[in-house]
Amino acid sequence: MDAIEQVEKERQKLMKELPSLKEILRSTISRNYMTCGYKKCRCHKGEKHGPFVYLGTKVKGKLKMYFVPKELEKEVREGVKRYNILWEKIYRLCDLNREILWLKRTAKE
């Protein structure tokens, strides 16, 4: 198997590993602690409420924060993780595509 076939084989394998696009979330996750409006509450003495999980997403150039209910937290974390994996694999695919182009060019010479 020549070099081009090896790289193309690796590219095909990588493309099969791409996560499903319907399960990705382009966001960041943050855990926040809050104080409430009740002045006598423990949170005003340092024991804040939380942690609460929020999903941060840029909308029209501004960061928008969405509260994540506990029952969705695992799914949200997986969606963000899949998004990051997708981009890692896309970067690798770009490297492989460039490598194939260069190998084809040098094979012609």
CORQUIMO-V384132 format. One record per helix or strand of 3 or more residues. SS is the DSSP state (2 for helix, 1 for strand). FROM is the first residue (numbers start at 1). LEN is the number of residues. Records with the same first field share a line. If there is no record, write none. Layout:
BEGIN
SS=FROM-LEN + FROM-LEN
END
This chain:
BEGIN
2=3-14 + 21-3 + 42-4 + 70-39
1=28-7 + 49-11 + 62-7
END
